[in-house]
Amino acid sequence: MTRKSPDAKSVFSEALDIETAEERAAYLDAACGDDQALRSKVEGLLKGYAKAGDFLQTGPFDSSLAPDNVPLSEKPGTVIGPL
């Protein structure tokens, strides 16, 4: 019976929960084993996640960025443009 190797998404997800670089490296050693392609892919995902910062934690629109902080008048169901 062959053991199924882990996928990058699950290894990445687990690695995010590890706080120190040393513990994360040890986890990746164990999780990826000799699979350098998997290790490289997961490390790339981790670098991209770190580079994104809190960009991925916020919603798609920040109303504080609206011009002059004017509240939006559009609501769900509002028609914008010609009917």
C-alpha positions in Angstrom: 0.0 0.0 0.0 1.5 3.4 -1.0 1.3 6.3 1.3 -0.3 9.4 -0.2 2.1 12.4 -0.1 0.6 15.6 1.4 -0.5 18.4 -0.9 0.9 21.9 -0.7 -2.3 23.4 0.5 -2.5 21.2 3.7 1.2 21.6 4.4 0.9 25.4 3.9 -2.1 25.6 6.2 -0.4 23.7 9.0 2.8 25.7 8.6 0.9 29.0 9.1 0.1 28.0 12.6 3.7 27.6 13.5 5.2 30.8 15.0 9.0 30.4 15.0 11.1 29.9 11.9 13.0 27.0 13.5 9.8 25.1 14.3 8.4 25.8 10.9 11.6 24.6 9.2 11.5 21.4 11.3 7.8 20.9 10.4 8.6 21.4 6.6 11.5 18.9 6.9 9.1 16.3 8.3 6.1 17.1 6.2 7.8 17.4 2.8 10.6 14.8 3.3 12.6 14.4 0.1 10.0 16.1 -2.1 11.9 19.3 -3.0 9.1 20.4 -5.4 6.5 20.3 -2.6 8.9 22.1 -0.2 9.7 24.8 -2.7 6.0 25.4 -3.5 5.0 25.6 0.2 7.9 28.0 0.9 6.8 30.2 -2.0 3.2 30.2 -0.6 4.6 31.2 2.9 6.7 34.0 1.4 3.7 35.3 -0.6 1.5 35.2 2.5 4.0 37.1 4.5 4.5 39.7 1.8 0.7 40.2 1.5 0.6 41.3 5.2 -2.9 42.1 6.4 -4.1 42.6 2.8 -5.7 39.2 2.9 -7.4 39.9 6.3 -9.4 42.9 5.2 -12.5 43.1 3.1 -12.5 44.0 -0.6 -13.4 47.7 0.2 -12.4 50.0 2.9 -14.9 52.9 3.2 -12.2 55.1 4.8 -10.5 55.2 1.4 -13.6 56.8 -0.2 -13.1 60.4 -1.3 -13.7 62.8 1.5 -15.0 59.9 3.6 -18.4 60.3 2.0 -20.7 57.5 3.0 -21.8 55.2 0.2 -25.3 55.8 -1.0 -25.6 52.5 -2.9 -27.1 49.6 -1.2 -27.8 46.0 -2.2 -30.4 46.1 -5.0 -29.5 49.6 -6.1 -29.4 49.9 -9.9 -26.5 51.9 -11.2 -26.7 53.1 -14.8 -29.5 53.0 -17.4 -32.3 50.6 -16.9 
